[in-house]
């Protein structure tokens, strides 16, 4: 069974809203902060994605509250549907210390596409990029 890419992110005090939990919009930023090291961390064969990529679709389900005291937040990411020019990342956010058998407070599904800035069009993922992404596949 694939374990997924694990990343810790820290919510900021300013991420809380008047109800004293992490605001829904801040959760999207935290997901992005976890996605960047997954795709562009050291020794990743995804350098081409740095030059052009965009989110085609983003779906976020809020299943529970997160508060500032839940830091550091744990994000687990899996890929699915790695295709010629796009792929999907499923991400789950849990509070510090929660086991992965515990339902995630936030679950997202983000479809990303590789983009060629020069031609202003989609480009195909390289074989190395596909292989890396498929290492984290949970189809």
N, CA, C and O atoms as a DFTB+ gen file, in Angstrom:
556 C
 N C O
     1  1       0.846      -1.195       0.000
     2  2       0.000       0.000       0.000
     3  2       0.881       1.245       0.000
     4  3       1.832       1.339       0.776
     5  1       0.571       2.175      -0.850
     6  2       1.326       3.416      -0.945
     7  2       1.020       4.277       0.279
     8  3      -0.130       4.393       0.705
     9  1       2.061       4.870       0.828
    10  2       1.884       5.669       2.038
    11  2       1.581       7.130       1.746
    12  3       1.136       7.855       2.635
    13  1       1.810       7.568       0.539
    14  2       1.551       8.958       0.188
    15  2       2.694       9.861       0.612
    16  3       3.562       9.466       1.390
    17  1       2.681      11.047       0.103
    18  2       3.687      12.051       0.466
    19  2       3.189      12.771       1.709
    20  3       2.070      13.284       1.736
    21  1       4.024      12.805       2.727
    22  2       3.654      13.462       3.985
    23  2       4.384      14.798       4.105
    24  3       5.573      14.914       3.807
    25  1       3.636      15.793       4.549
    26  2       4.210      17.128       4.711
    27  2       3.558      17.789       5.916
    28  3       2.342      17.704       6.092
    29  1       4.356      18.443       6.739
    30  2       3.809      19.252       7.820
    31  2       3.711      20.700       7.350
    32  3       4.601      21.205       6.666
    33  1       2.631      21.350       7.722
    34  2       2.468      22.781       7.472
    35  2       1.990      23.418       8.771
    36  3       1.370      22.765       9.610
    37  1       2.283      24.673       8.917
    38  2       1.881      25.387      10.133
    39  2       0.842      26.453       9.790
    40  3       1.063      27.327       8.952
    41  1      -0.286      26.346      10.463
    42  2      -1.292      27.400      10.338
    43  2      -0.780      28.622      11.102
    44  3      -0.103      28.498      12.123
    45  1      -1.113      29.775      10.595
    46  2      -0.738      31.023      11.245
    47  2      -1.905      31.523      12.106
    48  3      -3.065      31.195      11.856
    49  1      -1.577      32.305      13.100
    50  2      -2.614      32.876      13.962
    51  2      -3.644      33.619      13.108
    52  3      -4.841      33.582      13.392
    53  1      -3.172      34.283      12.077
    54  2      -4.064      35.057      11.213
    55  2      -4.950      34.174      10.331
    56  3      -5.863      34.684       9.682
    57  1      -4.702      32.861      10.293
    58  2      -5.540      31.945       9.510
    59  2      -6.873      31.651      10.193
    60  3      -7.782      31.097       9.576
    61  1      -6.986      32.023      11.466
    62  2      -8.233      31.762      12.192
    63  2      -9.271      32.824      11.860
    64  3      -8.942      33.974      11.567
    65  1     -10.518      32.415      11.913
    66  2     -11.588      33.383      11.679
    67  2     -12.275      33.711      13.004
    68  3     -11.799      33.306      14.064
    69  1     -13.372      34.428      12.952
    70  2     -14.055      34.873      14.170
    71  2     -14.639      33.719      14.979
    72  3     -15.000      33.903      16.142
    73  1     -14.736      32.535      14.382
    74  2     -15.240      31.363      15.101
    75  2     -14.106      30.562      15.745
    76  3     -14.329      29.489      16.306
    77  1     -12.874      31.109      15.655
    78  2     -11.684      30.532      16.273
    79  2     -11.239      29.205      15.653
    80  3     -10.580      28.400      16.310
    81  1     -11.599      28.982      14.397
    82  2     -11.032      27.847      13.677
    83  2     -10.377      28.338      12.388
    84  3     -10.585      29.473      11.959
    85  1      -9.578      27.450      11.777
    86  2      -8.868      27.820      10.555
    87  2      -9.898      28.089       9.467
    88  3     -10.731      27.235       9.163
    89  1      -9.838      29.257       8.896
    90  2     -10.780      29.684       7.873
    91  2     -10.693      28.779       6.645
    92  3      -9.621      28.268       6.324
    93  1     -11.802      28.583       5.971
    94  2     -11.844      27.701       4.802
    95  2     -10.897      28.166       3.694
    96  3     -10.271      27.337       3.033
    97  1     -10.785      29.457       3.486
    98  2      -9.871      29.961       2.452
    99  2      -8.414      29.746       2.855
   100  3      -7.572      29.473       2.000
   101  1      -8.110      29.864       4.139
   102  2      -6.745      29.620       4.619
   103  2      -6.370      28.157       4.424
   104  3      -5.205      27.848       4.172
   105  1      -7.346      27.248       4.538
   106  2      -7.063      25.826       4.326
   107  2      -6.563      25.580       2.902
   108  3      -5.705      24.722       2.692
   109  1      -7.081      26.311       1.932
   110  2      -6.630      26.161       0.544
   111  2      -5.168      26.606       0.416
   112  3      -4.391      25.976      -0.302
   113  1      -4.800      27.666       1.095
   114  2      -3.408      28.110       1.088
   115  2      -2.509      27.074       1.754
   116  3      -1.403      26.825       1.276
   117  1      -2.960      26.473       2.837
   118  2      -2.174      25.436       3.513
   119  2      -1.989      24.217       2.609
   120  3      -0.927      23.595       2.612
   121  1      -3.013      23.881       1.842
   122  2      -2.887      22.784       0.869
   123  2      -1.816      23.113      -0.169
   124  3      -1.020      22.252      -0.544
   125  1      -1.802      24.351      -0.625
   126  2      -0.793      24.778      -1.589
   127  2       0.608      24.698      -0.979
   128  3       1.555      24.268      -1.638
   129  1       0.730      25.111       0.270
   130  2       2.029      25.059       0.935
   131  2       2.544      23.628       1.074
   132  3       3.756      23.411       1.098
   133  1       1.653      22.664       1.164
   134  2       2.067      21.253       1.214
   135  2       2.365      20.719      -0.183
   136  3       3.244      19.875      -0.352
   137  1       1.641      21.203      -1.174
   138  2       1.809      20.709      -2.551
   139  2       3.154      21.131      -3.149
   140  3       3.738      20.378      -3.929
   141  1       3.649      22.305      -2.803
   142  2       4.896      22.811      -3.390
   143  2       6.082      21.883      -3.091
   144  3       6.782      21.503      -4.030
   145  1       6.345      21.500      -1.832
   146  2       7.476      20.589      -1.610
   147  2       7.247      19.201      -2.210
   148  3       8.205      18.528      -2.590
   149  1       6.004      18.773      -2.297
   150  2       5.699      17.478      -2.919
   151  2       6.126      17.484      -4.383
   152  3       6.748      16.532      -4.854
   153  1       5.801      18.536      -5.091
   154  2       6.108      18.585      -6.521
   155  2       7.501      19.134      -6.825
   156  3       8.121      18.726      -7.807
   157  1       7.997      20.048      -6.002
   158  2       9.232      20.749      -6.352
   159  2      10.346      20.617      -5.329
   160  3      11.322      21.365      -5.395
   161  1      10.236      19.697      -4.390
   162  2      11.274      19.532      -3.386
   163  2      12.585      19.070      -4.001
   164  3      12.663      18.826      -5.205
   165  1      13.611      18.952      -3.173
   166  2      14.930      18.530      -3.667
   167  2      14.860      17.185      -4.385
   168  3      14.133      16.281      -3.972
   169  1      15.609      17.072      -5.440
   170  2      15.737      15.815      -6.197
   171  2      14.432      15.336      -6.824
   172  3      14.256      14.138      -7.041
   173  1      13.517      16.257      -7.116
   174  2      12.276      15.870      -7.784
   175  2      12.483      15.982      -9.291
   176  3      13.062      16.963      -9.759
   177  1      12.020      14.991     -10.060
   178  2      12.142      15.065     -11.520
   179  2      11.014      15.871     -12.143
   180  3      10.598      15.596     -13.269
   181  1      10.522      16.854     -11.422
   182  2       9.365      17.621     -11.883
   183  2       9.732      19.070     -12.172
   184  3       8.870      19.948     -12.125
   185  1      10.999      19.329     -12.470
   186  2      11.426      20.710     -12.719
   187  2      10.642      21.384     -13.832
   188  3      10.428      22.596     -13.792
   189  1      10.211      20.617     -14.825
   190  2       9.435      21.198     -15.916
   191  2       8.137      21.814     -15.430
   192  3       7.649      22.778     -16.020
   193  1       7.570      21.269     -14.359
   194  2       6.336      21.816     -13.822
   195  2       6.541      23.197     -13.222
   196  3       5.603      23.992     -13.155
   197  1       7.764      23.488     -12.785
   198  2       8.059      24.816     -12.238
   199  2       7.836      25.904     -13.280
   200  3       7.423      27.016     -12.950
   201  1       8.109      25.581     -14.531
   202  2       8.014      26.591     -15.577
   203  2       6.588      26.795     -16.061
   204  3       6.305      27.776     -16.749
   205  1       5.707      25.905     -15.721
   206  2       4.330      26.094     -16.141
   207  2       3.414      24.991     -15.653
   208  3       3.595      23.819     -15.985
   209  1       2.441      25.375     -14.870
   210  2       1.446      24.448     -14.369
   211  2       0.282      25.294     -13.860
   212  3       0.481      26.406     -13.371
   213  1      -0.918      24.769     -13.976
   214  2      -2.043      25.488     -13.398
   215  2      -3.066      24.499     -12.873
   216  3      -3.108      23.337     -13.277
   217  1      -3.886      24.994     -11.963
   218  2      -4.950      24.160     -11.400
   219  2      -6.150      24.268     -12.315
   220  3      -6.659      25.358     -12.574
   221  1      -6.593      23.119     -12.799
   222  2      -7.756      23.045     -13.682
   223  2      -9.035      23.045     -12.859
   224  3     -10.016      23.705     -13.199
   225  1      -9.000      22.282     -11.761
   226  2     -10.188      22.152     -10.917
   227  2      -9.748      21.882      -9.493
   228  3      -8.770      21.169      -9.266
   229  1     -10.468      22.449      -8.530
   230  2     -10.171      22.235      -7.123
   231  2     -11.485      21.998      -6.391
   232  3     -12.421      22.792      -6.475
   233  1     -11.523      20.887      -5.674
   234  2     -12.690      20.558      -4.862
   235  2     -12.192      20.338      -3.439
   236  3     -11.264      19.561      -3.214
   237  1     -12.810      21.025      -2.481
   238  2     -12.393      20.896      -1.091
   239  2     -13.615      20.561      -0.240
   240  3     -14.651      21.221      -0.319
   241  1     -13.466      19.513       0.578
   242  2     -14.518      19.128       1.519
   243  2     -14.006      19.391       2.928
   244  3     -12.929      18.935       3.311
   245  1     -14.797      20.131       3.686
   246  2     -14.465      20.443       5.067
   247  2     -15.289      19.508       5.941
   248  3     -16.511      19.633       6.016
   249  1     -14.619      18.578       6.597
   250  2     -15.311      17.541       7.364
   251  2     -15.176      17.730       8.867
   252  3     -15.819      17.027       9.647
   253  1     -14.354      18.666       9.264
   254  2     -14.145      18.918      10.689
   255  2     -13.392      20.214      10.858
   256  3     -12.879      20.779       9.892
   257  1     -13.328      20.678      12.081
   258  2     -12.648      21.943      12.351
   259  2     -11.177      21.708      12.660
   260  3     -10.794      20.685      13.228
   261  1     -10.374      22.672      12.275
   262  2      -8.973      22.734      12.672
   263  2      -8.782      24.054      13.398
   264  3      -9.346      25.074      13.002
   265  1      -7.997      24.036      14.451
   266  2      -7.716      25.249      15.206
   267  2      -6.207      25.447      15.269
   268  3      -5.431      24.543      14.959
   269  1      -5.813      26.634      15.672
   270  2      -4.389      26.969      15.716
   271  2      -3.608      25.967      16.572
   272  3      -2.481      25.612      16.228
   273  1      -4.181      25.520      17.654
   274  2      -3.510      24.586      18.559
   275  2      -3.280      23.212      17.928
   276  3      -2.560      22.393      18.499
   277  1      -3.869      22.943      16.773
   278  2      -3.670      21.656      16.070
   279  2      -2.319      21.591      15.355
   280  3      -1.989      20.560      14.770
   281  1      -1.537      22.662      15.389
   282  2      -0.232      22.705      14.719
   283  2       0.743      21.688      15.298
   284  3       0.660      21.340      16.476
   285  1       1.667      21.213      14.465
   286  2       1.706      21.374      13.010
   287  2       0.674      20.464      12.365
   288  3       0.453      19.340      12.814
   289  1       0.050      20.958      11.315
   290  2      -0.938      20.173      10.593
   291  2      -0.226      19.149       9.716
   292  3       0.837      19.431       9.163
   293  1      -0.805      17.977       9.591
   294  2      -0.212      16.911       8.781
   295  2      -1.014      16.752       7.492
   296  3      -2.230      16.565       7.526
   297  1      -0.328      16.828       6.368
   298  2      -0.962      16.687       5.061
   299  2      -0.395      15.445       4.389
   300  3       0.820      15.290       4.274
   301  1      -1.286      14.561       3.947
   302  2      -0.892      13.375       3.178
   303  2      -1.464      13.557       1.784
   304  3      -2.645      13.864       1.624
   305  1      -0.608      13.363       0.758
   306  2      -1.022      13.576      -0.631
   307  2      -0.777      12.321      -1.461
   308  3       0.265      11.675      -1.353
   309  1      -1.751      11.999      -2.280
   310  2      -1.663      10.889      -3.234
   311  2      -2.002      11.425      -4.619
   312  3      -2.738      12.403      -4.756
   313  1      -1.464      10.781      -5.632
   314  2      -1.851      11.139      -6.994
   315  2      -2.842      10.120      -7.524
   316  3      -2.913       8.983      -7.058
   317  1      -3.580      10.550      -8.483
   318  2      -4.503       9.675      -9.191
   319  2      -4.655      10.250     -10.594
   320  3      -4.399      11.436     -10.805
   321  1      -5.056       9.451     -11.530
   322  2      -5.277       9.889     -12.906
   323  2      -4.074      10.645     -13.486
   324  3      -4.220      11.768     -13.968
   325  1      -2.900      10.034     -13.439
   326  2      -1.734      10.631     -14.092
   327  2      -1.887      10.348     -15.579
   328  3      -1.793       9.202     -16.017
   329  1      -2.122      11.400     -16.348
   330  2      -2.398      11.233     -17.776
   331  2      -1.335      11.954     -18.600
   332  3      -0.288      12.323     -18.070
   333  1      -1.591      12.152     -19.864
   334  2      -0.586      12.723     -20.775
   335  2      -0.156      14.128     -20.366
   336  3       1.037      14.431     -20.377
   337  1      -1.098      14.985     -20.007
   338  2      -0.762      16.380     -19.712
   339  2      -1.275      16.850     -18.355
   340  3      -1.058      18.002     -17.978
   341  1      -1.949      15.977     -17.621
   342  2      -2.488      16.410     -16.337
   343  2      -2.497      15.261     -15.335
   344  3      -2.284      14.101     -15.686
   345  1      -2.747      15.617     -14.084
   346  2      -2.810      14.638     -13.009
   347  2      -3.652      15.233     -11.887
   348  3      -3.945      16.429     -11.881
   349  1      -4.034      14.387     -10.944
   350  2      -4.849      14.817      -9.828
   351  2      -4.147      14.467      -8.525
   352  3      -3.553      13.397      -8.393
   353  1      -4.221      15.375      -7.571
   354  2      -3.679      15.137      -6.235
   355  2      -4.833      15.135      -5.238
   356  3      -5.620      16.079      -5.174
   357  1      -4.918      14.059      -4.464
   358  2      -5.854      13.976      -3.348
   359  2      -5.050      14.306      -2.096
   360  3      -4.026      13.673      -1.836
   361  1      -5.497      15.283      -1.323
   362  2      -4.784      15.685      -0.108
   363  2      -5.726      15.634       1.088
   364  3      -6.909      15.956       0.984
   365  1      -5.176      15.226       2.220
   366  2      -5.939      15.146       3.468
   367  2      -5.175      15.908       4.546
   368  3      -3.969      15.722       4.709
   369  1      -5.882      16.768       5.283
   370  2      -5.263      17.513       6.385
   371  2      -5.830      16.997       7.701
   372  3      -7.042      16.883       7.884
   373  1      -4.899      16.689       8.618
   374  2      -5.263      16.270       9.969
   375  2      -4.491      17.099      10.987
   376  3      -3.445      17.670      10.680
   377  1      -5.017      17.153      12.186
   378  2      -4.340      17.844      13.281
   379  2      -3.117      17.050      13.710
   380  3      -3.022      15.848      13.462
   381  1      -2.188      17.734      14.353
   382  2      -0.978      17.095      14.874
   383  2      -1.369      15.911      15.755
   384  3      -2.294      15.989      16.563
   385  1      -0.642      14.825      15.575
   386  2      -0.843      13.659      16.429
   387  2      -1.981      12.743      16.027
   388  3      -2.148      11.682      16.629
   389  1      -2.768      13.115      15.030
   390  2      -3.866      12.244      14.611
   391  2      -3.354      11.155      13.685
   392  3      -2.573      11.422      12.772
   393  1      -3.786       9.952      13.919
   394  2      -3.443       8.808      13.087
   395  2      -4.196       8.907      11.764
   396  3      -5.275       9.495      11.697
   397  1      -3.617       8.325      10.713
   398  2      -4.266       8.395       9.398
   399  2      -5.556       7.593       9.319
   400  3      -6.294       7.706       8.340
   401  1      -5.840       6.783      10.339
   402  2      -7.131       6.088      10.369
   403  2      -8.235       7.035      10.853
   404  3      -9.421       6.741      10.702
   405  1      -7.840       8.167      11.431
   406  2      -8.795       9.191      11.850
   407  2      -9.264       9.958      10.619
   408  3      -8.441      10.351       9.791
   409  1     -10.559      10.176      10.484
   410  2     -11.020      10.953       9.327
   411  2     -10.339      12.318       9.260
   412  3     -10.161      12.989      10.277
   413  1      -9.966      12.712       8.056
   414  2      -9.307      13.998       7.848
   415  2     -10.299      15.142       8.034
   416  3     -11.481      15.010       7.715
   417  1      -9.806      16.265       8.552
   418  2     -10.654      17.447       8.709
   419  2     -10.924      18.112       7.367
   420  3     -11.998      18.672       7.147
   421  1      -9.935      18.045       6.467
   422  2     -10.065      18.640       5.137
   423  2      -9.574      17.623       4.116
   424  3      -8.508      17.029       4.281
   425  1     -10.358      17.428       3.062
   426  2      -9.963      16.542       1.960
   427  2     -10.134      17.333       0.666
   428  3     -11.186      17.919       0.412
   429  1      -9.081      17.336      -0.144
   430  2      -9.175      18.069      -1.404
   431  2      -8.800      17.176      -2.575
   432  3      -8.103      16.171      -2.437
   433  1      -9.292      17.586      -3.722
   434  2      -8.965      16.933      -4.989
   435  2      -8.618      18.057      -5.955
   436  3      -9.466      18.882      -6.293
   437  1      -7.354      18.080      -6.399
   438  2      -6.900      19.145      -7.294
   439  2      -6.388      18.535      -8.589
   440  3      -5.469      17.716      -8.573
   441  1      -6.976      18.930      -9.703
   442  2      -6.488      18.511     -11.020
   443  2      -5.535      19.592     -11.504
   444  3      -5.900      20.766     -11.570
   445  1      -4.305      19.191     -11.845
   446  2      -3.284      20.119     -12.314
   447  2      -2.873      19.749     -13.727
   448  3      -2.861      18.571     -14.085
   449  1      -2.541      20.737     -14.521
   450  2      -2.113      20.511     -15.903
   451  2      -0.747      21.140     -16.129
   452  3      -0.452      22.222     -15.620
   453  1       0.079      20.443     -16.902
   454  2       1.386      20.974     -17.301
   455  2       1.149      21.984     -18.423
   456  3       0.337      21.756     -19.320
   457  1       1.867      23.095     -18.358
   458  2       1.619      24.221     -19.259
   459  2       2.935      24.724     -19.837
   460  3       3.932      24.825     -19.122
   461  1       2.938      25.034     -21.111
   462  2       4.110      25.591     -21.779
   463  2       3.892      27.090     -21.918
   464  3       3.025      27.531     -22.673
   465  1       4.676      27.866     -21.190
   466  2       4.497      29.315     -21.163
   467  2       4.767      29.931     -22.535
   468  3       4.074      30.862     -22.944
   469  1       5.767      29.416     -23.243
   470  2       6.113      29.977     -24.558
   471  2       4.978      29.832     -25.565
   472  3       4.645      30.787     -26.267
   473  1       4.388      28.649     -25.638
   474  2       3.323      28.416     -26.613
   475  2       1.935      28.742     -26.064
   476  3       0.949      28.773     -26.801
   477  1       1.879      28.986     -24.750
   478  2       0.602      29.256     -24.082
   479  2      -0.386      28.117     -24.270
   480  3      -1.576      28.335     -24.495
   481  1       0.134      26.891     -24.173
   482  2      -0.734      25.719     -24.303
   483  2      -0.269      24.596     -23.398
   484  3       0.796      24.662     -22.782
   485  1      -1.084      23.579     -23.334
   486  2      -0.726      22.404     -22.545
   487  2       0.509      21.740     -23.123
   488  3       0.772      21.841     -24.321
   489  1       1.257      21.070     -22.284
   490  2       2.375      20.259     -22.744
   491  2       2.246      18.877     -22.110
   492  3       1.557      18.708     -21.104
   493  1       2.895      17.919     -22.690
   494  2       2.871      16.564     -22.142
   495  2       3.828      16.466     -20.959
   496  3       4.892      17.086     -20.950
   497  1       3.434      15.684     -19.969
   498  2       4.333      15.377     -18.864
   499  2       5.463      14.512     -19.390
   500  3       5.250      13.673     -20.265
   501  1       6.670      14.709     -18.861
   502  2       7.789      13.874     -19.271
   503  2       7.655      12.494     -18.633
   504  3       6.888      12.310     -17.689
   505  1       8.401      11.537     -19.152
   506  2       8.390      10.180     -18.587
   507  2       8.838      10.203     -17.129
   508  3       8.269       9.495     -16.297
   509  1       9.856      11.011     -16.808
   510  2      10.336      11.107     -15.420
   511  2       9.271      11.720     -14.504
   512  3       9.078      11.270     -13.375
   513  1       8.589      12.742     -15.000
   514  2       7.524      13.362     -14.194
   515  2       6.411      12.359     -13.928
   516  3       5.935      12.244     -12.798
   517  1       5.996      11.637     -14.956
   518  2       4.939      10.634     -14.784
   519  2       5.356       9.545     -13.799
   520  3       4.572       9.139     -12.941
   521  1       6.596       9.075     -13.931
   522  2       7.082       8.015     -13.041
   523  2       7.074       8.491     -11.586
   524  3       6.656       7.758     -10.690
   525  1       7.535       9.716     -11.359
   526  2       7.531      10.263     -10.004
   527  2       6.103      10.357      -9.467
   528  3       5.828       9.912      -8.352
   529  1       5.211      10.925     -10.244
   530  2       3.833      11.084      -9.793
   531  2       3.168       9.731      -9.519
   532  3       2.395       9.600      -8.571
   533  1       3.464       8.745     -10.334
   534  2       2.861       7.420     -10.159
   535  2       3.391       6.697      -8.920
   536  3       2.743       5.781      -8.413
   537  1       4.573       7.106      -8.427
   538  2       5.088       6.530      -7.175
   539  2       4.108       6.776      -6.028
   540  3       4.061       6.006      -5.069
   541  1       3.335       7.839      -6.129
   542  2       2.399       8.215      -5.065
   543  2       0.947       7.942      -5.450
   544  3       0.019       8.476      -4.843
   545  1       0.770       7.105      -6.464
   546  2      -0.564       6.827      -6.980
   547  2      -1.393       6.011      -5.998
   548  3      -0.889       5.107      -5.331
   549  1      -2.659       6.348      -5.929
   550  2      -3.621       5.612      -5.119
   551  2      -4.878       5.384      -5.960
   552  3      -5.979       5.788      -5.586
   553  1      -4.686       4.734      -7.090
   554  2      -5.829       4.487      -7.983
   555  2      -6.678       3.336      -7.494
   556  3      -7.678       2.995      -8.126
